[in-house]
Amino acid sequence: MGERQWALILGASSGTGAAIAHAVANKPGLNVFGVHRGRYLDSAAQVERQAKDAGRRILMWQADASSPESAEAGVRALREVAGPRSVKLFVHSIAGASVGRFLSEGEDRLHAKRVRRTFDTMAHSFVYWTQALVASDMLAPEARLLGLQNTLKETHLSNTALISASKAALEMYVRYLAMELGGLGHRVNLLKFGTVMTPALKHVYTPEALERLEEAHARMNPAGRMCTVEEVARFVGVLCGEEAGWFNGATIDYTGGMTLRLLDLVLNP
């Protein structure tokens, strides 16, 4: 990779996004423009140190990435430091979903504001940033645009309707953008993986619940353990390479067979 090529990563301060920033700074060797909301400042500083230790340039830009205005402002800031046609990798790794029920009469009711916010963050923002990148002529030759997917779209988990619906929308956006950008040499895909341990997950669950979560995944996954953010991040680096150039409009299954035993676990607990 050329020294002037960059990775634009939304949600780069913690969890999967931070791991991806660290991985691609080392291999294939991309500079990093990381967008984050400022919730994990210590982790953001660590991402910055890691990229510099790898000999890469890095700019951590603090903003809410979910609106078209923030996408346009972010791409302008990136263009100032990186120049045109410099973004080899764009990764959408932001989350901000509301959980609850559509028909609840309580505080967990999924009202219109929560619906709009979830879709802006989890789905629409992928389009907003792609539009801004293209309008500013920021995509490098054979750029890779990547959304992150989970298994919720294919099943039912209580209170996660908006997450599932927004991820389904994201999948459609990826397919249509793959058609629009494919002729220009760019590739747009989704990377689907199972549950990984992140700061956000630790914020939601108690230590006891996390222990049960790990035990459940050890039973589900053929490997007998959970996937790690580092494994996901290293595979994103693989997707930057020429060998992955024929993936387009795809939902790449990196779940490790996570759902293969679900029926067996239900019927033979």
C-alpha angles and dihedrals in degrees: 000000000000118000091241095059119107142198116221108204124184110206095022101152101078147004120007095352092054091048090051091050090053094045099049092044086062100035125046084006107239129167112240133232104184124190119202140158097233098252095121105037095159091052091046090054090051091052088052093051092048093052092049091048087055089055095251133130116244138184120186108203117197114214145111101269098196102092132071089237092057090047092054092046092047094050090049089053091048093049090055093059102029106032127219125320092016105118108100095165132031116185124187105206103149125122132187110146129159117228125208142082131299095224100037118128091204137077092286093066111133098230126180096270091055092047093052093045094050094049093046091052102037102035121000094054090065088062094042093055093043090052091049093049093051094044090053094045091240102140114105119220110290093007120186120224114192135186122190120234136188135198096258093095089067100047145025124266117172115259096006099100094120093048091052094045095047092048089052089053090049090054091054092048090053092052095049095043089050088059094047096046101032094084090055091057098257126127127217120191146153123235111209119198137158131250115316128184110257137158089255091056091049089051092055100043133052119239089256092052091048090053090053089047092054091047091051092050091048087058094044102044117075088221089060095236145062122276115251130230088238091059091050091047094051090052090053086059088054090053089059091063130093090248090068094047096110094060107103132153087000134140100217112210110225096154095114091230092302095159099041095097101040096106091043091052091051096047098035106031 
